[in-house]
Amino acid sequence: MNQVYTLSHTDAHKIVDAIRVRADKNSDGLAVAVVDAHGELLAFLRTDGCRLPSIMIAQNKAYSAAREQIESATLGERSKSEGFPMTNFGELRYVSWGGGVPVFHEGQIVGAVGVSGLSSEEDIDYAKHGIATL
């Protein structure tokens, strides 16, 4: 019987901690959320200097990436290029900004990371930095 891998709370905290260390070093105010494969929150951090809207945006970026199994920026690009509004998904939590990155294990979605507070490119870079610690 094959064992199914899931993103543990220990994994989630490793991701958050890697991002926290880098954000503290750079004095970057951001929010980071780590979710499971269903988009449900496992770990969250709001660093000093983070703007309040970034709290929910980070969580929604991670949610979007986990549910659609693609980066949130890719979801936004598809929405624009294919000419359908994000509301067509019927999911009000979906966002189209960069910073939501899915986490895969052996080709299977196990969770996602969402970062918000900086530019989309920086948010994506931070999310990928955290995931790389696994």
GIPEDA-V873510 format. One record per pair of residues at least 24 apart in sequence whose ideal C-beta (glycine too) atoms are under 10 Angstrom apart, sorted by sequence separation. I is the first residue (numbers start at 0). J is the second residue. D is the distance in Angstrom with one decimal. If there is no record, write none. Layout:
i->I j->J d->D
i->I j->J d->D
This chain:
i->11 j->35 d->8.5
i->22 j->46 d->4.9
i->23 j->47 d->8.1
i->29 j->53 d->6.4
i->30 j->54 d->5.1
i->32 j->56 d->9.2
i->33 j->57 d->9.6
i->34 j->58 d->7.5
i->38 j->62 d->3.9
i->66 j->90 d->7.0
i->71 j->95 d->6.6
i->72 j->96 d->6.8
i->73 j->97 d->8.8
i->75 j->99 d->9.7
i->95 j->119 d->9.8
i->97 j->121 d->9.0
i->98 j->122 d->3.0
i->99 j->123 d->8.6
i->100 j->124 d->9.8
i->102 j->126 d->9.4
i->109 j->133 d->9.4
i->8 j->33 d->9.0
i->19 j->44 d->5.8
i->22 j->47 d->8.8
i->28 j->53 d->7.8
i->30 j->55 d->8.5
i->32 j->57 d->4.5
i->33 j->58 d->9.7
i->34 j->59 d->10.0
i->37 j->62 d->9.0
i->38 j->63 d->7.7
i->63 j->88 d->9.0
i->71 j->96 d->6.2
i->72 j->97 d->3.5
i->74 j->99 d->7.9
i->97 j->122 d->5.8
i->98 j->123 d->5.7
i->100 j->125 d->9.4
i->101 j->126 d->9.7
i->15 j->41 d->9.1
i->16 j->42 d->9.2
i->18 j->44 d->7.3
i->22 j->48 d->9.0
i->30 j->56 d->7.2
i->31 j->57 d->5.9
i->32 j->58 d->4.3
i->34 j->60 d->9.6
i->35 j->61 d->9.6
i->38 j->64 d->8.3
i->39 j->65 d->8.4
i->66 j->92 d->8.4
i->67 j->93 d->7.6
i->71 j->97 d->6.4
i->72 j->98 d->7.5
i->73 j->99 d->9.3
i->96 j->122 d->7.6
i->97 j->123 d->4.7
i->98 j->124 d->9.2
i->100 j->126 d->4.1
i->6 j->33 d->7.3
i->8 j->35 d->9.8
i->14 j->41 d->9.1
i->15 j->42 d->4.9
i->19 j->46 d->6.5
i->22 j->49 d->8.9
i->30 j->57 d->3.9
i->31 j->58 d->9.5
i->32 j->59 d->8.4
i->34 j->61 d->4.4
i->38 j->65 d->4.2
i->63 j->90 d->8.0
i->66 j->93 d->7.5
i->70 j->97 d->7.0
i->71 j->98 d->6.2
i->72 j->99 d->7.6
i->73 j->100 d->9.8
i->96 j->123 d->9.6
i->97 j->124 d->9.5
i->98 j->125 d->7.7
i->99 j->126 d->7.2
i->100 j->127 d->5.9
i->102 j->129 d->9.3
i->103 j->130 d->9.3
i->6 j->34 d->8.2
i->7 j->35 d->9.5
i->14 j->42 d->7.2
i->15 j->43 d->7.5
i->16 j->44 d->8.5
i->18 j->46 d->8.5
i->29 j->57 d->7.5
i->30 j->58 d->7.8
i->32 j->60 d->7.4
i->33 j->61 d->6.6
i->34 j->62 d->6.0
i->37 j->65 d->6.7
i->38 j->66 d->4.9
i->62 j->90 d->8.5
i->70 j->98 d->8.5
i->71 j->99 d->3.1
i->72 j->100 d->8.9
i->73 j->101 d->9.7
i->98 j->126 d->6.0
i->100 j->128 d->10.0
i->102 j->130 d->5.6
i->6 j->35 d->5.7
i->11 j->40 d->9.0
i->12 j->41 d->8.4
i->13 j->42 d->9.2
i->15 j->44 d->4.9
i->31 j->60 d->9.8
i->32 j->61 d->4.4
i->34 j->63 d->9.8
i->36 j->65 d->5.9
i->37 j->66 d->7.6
i->38 j->67 d->9.4
i->63 j->92 d->7.0
i->64 j->93 d->9.8
i->70 j->99 d->6.2
i->71 j->100 d->7.7
i->97 j->126 d->8.8
i->100 j->129 d->8.6
i->101 j->130 d->8.9
i->104 j->133 d->8.4
i->5 j->35 d->6.8
i->6 j->36 d->7.2
i->11 j->41 d->3.9
i->12 j->42 d->5.4
i->14 j->44 d->9.8
i->30 j->60 d->9.5
i->31 j->61 d->8.5
i->32 j->62 d->8.1
i->34 j->64 d->8.2
i->35 j->65 d->7.1
i->36 j->66 d->9.0
i->62 j->92 d->5.1
i->63 j->93 d->4.6
i->64 j->94 d->9.4
i->69 j->99 d->8.9
i->70 j->100 d->5.4
i->71 j->101 d->9.2
i->100 j->130 d->6.3
i->5 j->36 d->7.2
i->10 j->41 d->8.1
i->11 j->42 d->3.7
i->34 j->65 d->5.1
i->59 j->90 d->9.7
i->61 j->92 d->10.0
i->62 j->93 d->7.6
i->63 j->94 d->5.4
i->69 j->100 d->9.3
i->70 j->101 d->6.9
i->102 j->133 d->7.3
i->4 j->36 d->9.8
i->9 j->41 d->9.9
i->10 j->42 d->8.9
i->11 j->43 d->9.0
i->12 j->44 d->9.3
i->33 j->65 d->9.7
i->34 j->66 d->9.1
i->36 j->68 d->8.7
i->59 j->91 d->9.1
i->60 j->92 d->9.6
i->62 j->94 d->8.3
i->63 j->95 d->7.9
i->67 j->99 d->8.9
i->69 j->101 d->6.6
i->3 j->36 d->9.7
i->8 j->41 d->5.8
i->9 j->42 d->9.7
i->59 j->92 d->4.8
i->60 j->93 d->9.4
i->61 j->94 d->9.7
i->63 j->96 d->9.2
i->66 j->99 d->9.7
i->68 j->101 d->5.5
i->7 j->41 d->8.1
i->8 j->42 d->6.7
i->58 j->92 d->8.1
i->59 j->93 d->7.2
i->60 j->94 d->5.5
i->64 j->98 d->8.8
i->65 j->99 d->8.0
i->67 j->101 d->8.1
i->6 j->41 d->6.5
i->59 j->94 d->4.8
i->60 j->95 d->9.4
i->63 j->98 d->9.7
i->64 j->99 d->3.5
i->65 j->100 d->9.8
i->66 j->101 d->9.4
i->68 j->103 d->8.1
i->5 j->41 d->9.7
i->6 j->42 d->9.6
i->58 j->94 d->9.6
i->60 j->96 d->6.7
i->63 j->99 d->5.0
i->64 j->100 d->5.7
i->65 j->101 d->6.2
i->55 j->92 d->8.8
i->57 j->94 d->9.6
i->59 j->96 d->9.2
i->60 j->97 d->8.1
i->61 j->98 d->8.6
i->62 j->99 d->7.6
i->64 j->101 d->4.6
i->65 j->102 d->8.2
i->56 j->94 d->6.5
i->60 j->98 d->4.7
i->61 j->99 d->5.4
i->63 j->101 d->9.5
i->64 j->102 d->8.6
i->55 j->94 d->9.4
i->59 j->98 d->9.8
i->60 j->99 d->3.2
i->61 j->100 d->8.2
i->68 j->107 d->9.4
i->69 j->108 d->9.7
i->56 j->96 d->7.2
i->59 j->99 d->7.7
i->60 j->100 d->8.3
i->61 j->101 d->8.9
i->68 j->108 d->4.8
i->71 j->111 d->8.5
i->57 j->98 d->7.1
i->58 j->99 d->9.6
i->61 j->102 d->9.5
i->67 j->108 d->9.5
i->70 j->111 d->8.9
i->56 j->98 d->7.8
i->57 j->99 d->8.4
i->66 j->108 d->9.1
i->69 j->111 d->9.7
i->71 j->113 d->7.3
i->56 j->99 d->9.4
i->65 j->108 d->6.5
i->68 j->111 d->8.5
i->64 j->108 d->9.0
i->65 j->109 d->8.9
i->67 j->111 d->9.3
i->71 j->115 d->10.0
i->75 j->119 d->9.1
i->53 j->98 d->9.5
i->65 j->110 d->6.0
i->66 j->111 d->8.4
i->64 j->110 d->8.9
i->65 j->111 d->3.8
i->64 j->111 d->3.8
i->65 j->112 d->9.3
i->72 j->119 d->6.3
i->63 j->111 d->7.9
i->64 j->112 d->7.6
i->65 j->113 d->8.9
i->71 j->119 d->8.9
i->72 j->120 d->9.2
i->61 j->110 d->7.9
i->62 j->111 d->7.5
i->64 j->113 d->6.7
i->61 j->111 d->4.5
i->63 j->113 d->7.8
i->72 j->122 d->9.1
i->60 j->111 d->8.0
i->61 j->112 d->5.8
i->62 j->113 d->7.2
i->71 j->122 d->9.1
i->72 j->123 d->6.6
i->38 j->90 d->9.5
i->60 j->112 d->8.3
i->61 j->113 d->3.1
i->71 j->123 d->8.8
i->60 j->113 d->3.3
i->61 j->114 d->8.5
i->70 j->123 d->7.2
i->38 j->92 d->7.8
i->59 j->113 d->6.9
i->60 j->114 d->7.1
i->61 j->115 d->9.5
i->38 j->93 d->9.9
i->57 j->112 d->8.8
i->58 j->113 d->6.1
i->60 j->115 d->6.1
i->71 j->126 d->9.4
i->57 j->113 d->4.4
i->59 j->115 d->8.5
i->70 j->126 d->8.6
i->56 j->113 d->7.6
i->57 j->114 d->5.8
i->58 j->115 d->8.5
i->70 j->127 d->9.5
i->55 j->113 d->9.9
i->56 j->114 d->9.2
i->57 j->115 d->4.0
i->6 j->65 d->9.5
i->56 j->115 d->4.0
i->57 j->116 d->7.5
i->60 j->119 d->9.6
i->53 j->113 d->9.7
i->55 j->115 d->8.4
i->56 j->116 d->8.2
i->38 j->99 d->9.8
i->53 j->114 d->8.6
i->54 j->115 d->7.9
i->53 j->115 d->4.0
i->54 j->116 d->9.3
i->60 j->122 d->7.5
i->64 j->126 d->8.5
i->52 j->115 d->7.9
i->53 j->116 d->4.2
i->60 j->123 d->9.6
i->52 j->116 d->9.0
i->53 j->117 d->8.9
i->34 j->99 d->9.3
i->36 j->101 d->8.9
i->50 j->115 d->8.6
i->57 j->122 d->8.2
i->61 j->126 d->8.4
i->32 j->98 d->9.8
i->36 j->102 d->8.5
i->49 j->115 d->8.3
i->50 j->116 d->6.3
i->56 j->122 d->9.1
i->60 j->126 d->8.1
i->31 j->98 d->9.3
i->32 j->99 d->8.9
i->34 j->101 d->9.7
i->35 j->102 d->9.4
i->36 j->103 d->9.7
i->49 j->116 d->5.1
i->30 j->98 d->9.7
i->34 j->102 d->9.0
i->36 j->104 d->9.7
i->42 j->110 d->9.9
i->48 j->116 d->8.2
i->49 j->117 d->9.8
i->29 j->98 d->9.0
i->33 j->102 d->8.2
i->41 j->110 d->6.9
i->53 j->122 d->9.1
i->57 j->126 d->9.3
i->41 j->111 d->9.9
i->42 j->112 d->9.5
i->43 j->113 d->9.4
i->44 j->114 d->9.9
i->45 j->115 d->9.8
i->46 j->116 d->7.8
i->36 j->107 d->7.9
i->37 j->108 d->9.3
i->39 j->110 d->9.2
i->41 j->112 d->10.0
i->45 j->116 d->8.6
i->36 j->108 d->4.9
i->38 j->110 d->8.6
i->35 j->108 d->9.3
i->36 j->109 d->5.4
i->37 j->110 d->8.9
i->38 j->111 d->7.2
i->40 j->113 d->9.8
i->35 j->109 d->7.4
i->36 j->110 d->5.7
i->35 j->110 d->5.0
i->36 j->111 d->8.2
i->38 j->113 d->9.7
i->34 j->110 d->5.5
i->35 j->111 d->8.5
i->33 j->110 d->6.3
i->34 j->111 d->5.3
i->33 j->111 d->7.5
i->34 j->112 d->7.9
i->32 j->111 d->8.5
i->33 j->112 d->5.4
i->34 j->113 d->7.3
i->32 j->112 d->7.2
i->33 j->113 d->7.9
i->31 j->112 d->6.8
i->32 j->113 d->4.5
i->31 j->113 d->7.0
i->32 j->114 d->8.0
i->30 j->113 d->8.0
i->31 j->114 d->5.1
i->32 j->115 d->8.4
i->30 j->114 d->7.2
i->31 j->115 d->8.1
i->29 j->114 d->5.8
i->30 j->115 d->5.2
i->31 j->116 d->8.7
i->29 j->115 d->6.4
i->30 j->116 d->5.7
i->27 j->114 d->9.8
i->29 j->116 d->3.3
i->14 j->102 d->8.1
i->28 j->116 d->5.4
i->29 j->117 d->5.8
i->27 j->116 d->7.0
i->28 j->117 d->8.2
i->27 j->117 d->6.1
i->11 j->102 d->9.5
i->31 j->122 d->9.2
i->10 j->102 d->8.3
i->22 j->114 d->9.1
i->25 j->117 d->9.5
i->29 j->121 d->8.3
i->30 j->122 d->9.6
i->29 j->122 d->7.3
i->33 j->126 d->9.5
i->10 j->104 d->9.6
i->18 j->112 d->8.0
i->22 j->116 d->8.6
i->27 j->121 d->7.6
i->31 j->125 d->7.1
i->32 j->126 d->9.7
i->22 j->117 d->9.1
i->31 j->126 d->7.7
i->6 j->102 d->6.1
i->14 j->110 d->8.8
i->18 j->114 d->6.8
i->25 j->121 d->9.4
i->29 j->125 d->6.6
i->33 j->129 d->7.7
i->15 j->112 d->8.7
i->33 j->130 d->9.3
i->6 j->104 d->8.0
i->14 j->112 d->5.8
i->27 j->125 d->7.9
i->31 j->129 d->6.9
i->4 j->103 d->9.9
i->5 j->104 d->8.7
i->10 j->109 d->8.3
i->11 j->110 d->7.4
i->4 j->104 d->4.5
i->10 j->110 d->7.8
i->25 j->125 d->9.5
i->3 j->104 d->9.4
i->4 j->105 d->7.0
i->11 j->112 d->8.8
i->5 j->107 d->9.7
i->6 j->108 d->9.4
i->7 j->109 d->9.4
i->4 j->107 d->7.0
i->6 j->109 d->4.5
i->7 j->110 d->9.6
i->21 j->124 d->9.4
i->22 j->125 d->7.1
i->1 j->105 d->9.8
i->3 j->107 d->7.7
i->5 j->109 d->6.0
i->6 j->110 d->3.7
i->21 j->125 d->6.8
i->4 j->109 d->5.9
i->5 j->110 d->8.0
i->6 j->111 d->8.9
i->3 j->109 d->9.0
i->6 j->112 d->9.7
i->22 j->128 d->9.9
i->18 j->125 d->5.3
i->21 j->128 d->6.1
i->17 j->125 d->9.1
i->18 j->126 d->7.7
i->20 j->128 d->9.7
i->21 j->129 d->8.5
i->20 j->129 d->10.0
i->18 j->128 d->6.5
i->19 j->129 d->9.1
i->17 j->128 d->6.2
i->18 j->129 d->4.4
i->14 j->126 d->8.5
i->17 j->129 d->4.9
i->18 j->130 d->9.6
i->20 j->132 d->9.9
i->16 j->129 d->8.4
i->17 j->130 d->8.8
i->14 j->128 d->9.0
i->15 j->129 d->6.9
i->17 j->131 d->7.7
i->18 j->132 d->8.9
i->14 j->129 d->3.8
i->17 j->132 d->4.3
i->13 j->129 d->8.0
i->14 j->130 d->6.3
i->16 j->132 d->8.0
i->17 j->133 d->9.3
i->13 j->130 d->9.8
i->14 j->131 d->9.1
i->15 j->132 d->9.7
i->11 j->129 d->9.5
i->14 j->132 d->6.1
i->13 j->132 d->5.1
i->14 j->133 d->7.0
i->10 j->130 d->9.7
i->13 j->133 d->6.6
i->10 j->132 d->8.9
i->11 j->133 d->9.8
i->10 j->133 d->5.9
i->6 j->133 d->8.5
